[in-house]
């Protein structure tokens, strides 16, 4: 298990190689990369700033990751979440899960992303082409996706 919160970008191939190493028991690797979109609703996005509360954020990510290991048969996992100011197209988040079988890897990745979107203490502020800045509100669809996992305990 590994969690990192960082301003630095990541290289997906390097992170996967480091995580899997020479573990021949891994039969499935699931990777999700979140990127900054160029639009925020009907407006063009200039940048997005992600803030966090150091210490508290890492602890929550570790808690979520441990829960994924409890629910799914995982050999390894990695969560990298970036903070700072980003432009459209920049990487924001990387989730990699490894398992003997693909189903657990896929399920764990979906679980982790649903919880990252709703439970992880990050705050997002958008800067639009119009010069407007606004804090991003939680979406009901994200809450619904995370809530669905409550009944899918393992």
Secondary structure as the mmCIF struct_conf table of DSSP 4:
data_model
#
loop_
_struct_conf.conf_type_id
_struct_conf.id
_struct_conf.beg_label_comp_id
_struct_conf.beg_label_asym_id
_struct_conf.beg_label_seq_id
_struct_conf.end_label_comp_id
_struct_conf.end_label_asym_id
_struct_conf.end_label_seq_id
STRN STRN1 UNK A 3 UNK A 6
BEND BEND1 UNK A 7 UNK A 8
HELX_RH_AL_P HELX_RH_AL_P1 UNK A 12 UNK A 20
TURN_TY1_P TURN_TY1_P1 UNK A 21 UNK A 22
TURN_TY1_P TURN_TY1_P2 UNK A 24 UNK A 25
STRN STRN2 UNK A 28 UNK A 35
BEND BEND2 UNK A 38 UNK A 38
STRN STRN3 UNK A 39 UNK A 40
TURN_TY1_P TURN_TY1_P3 UNK A 41 UNK A 42
STRN STRN4 UNK A 43 UNK A 52
TURN_TY1_P TURN_TY1_P4 UNK A 54 UNK A 55
HELX_RH_AL_P HELX_RH_AL_P2 UNK A 56 UNK A 71
BEND BEND3 UNK A 72 UNK A 72
BEND BEND4 UNK A 75 UNK A 75
STRN STRN5 UNK A 76 UNK A 82
STRN STRN6 UNK A 84 UNK A 86
TURN_TY1_P TURN_TY1_P5 UNK A 88 UNK A 89
STRN STRN7 UNK A 91 UNK A 99
BEND BEND5 UNK A 100 UNK A 101
HELX_RH_AL_P HELX_RH_AL_P3 UNK A 102 UNK A 118
TURN_TY1_P TURN_TY1_P6 UNK A 119 UNK A 119
BEND BEND6 UNK A 120 UNK A 120
STRN STRN8 UNK A 122 UNK A 128
TURN_TY1_P TURN_TY1_P7 UNK A 129 UNK A 130
BEND BEND7 UNK A 131 UNK A 131
STRN STRN9 UNK A 133 UNK A 135
HELX_LH_PP_P HELX_LH_PP_P1 UNK A 136 UNK A 139
HELX_RH_AL_P HELX_RH_AL_P4 UNK A 140 UNK A 148
HELX_RH_3T_P HELX_RH_3T_P1 UNK A 149 UNK A 152
#
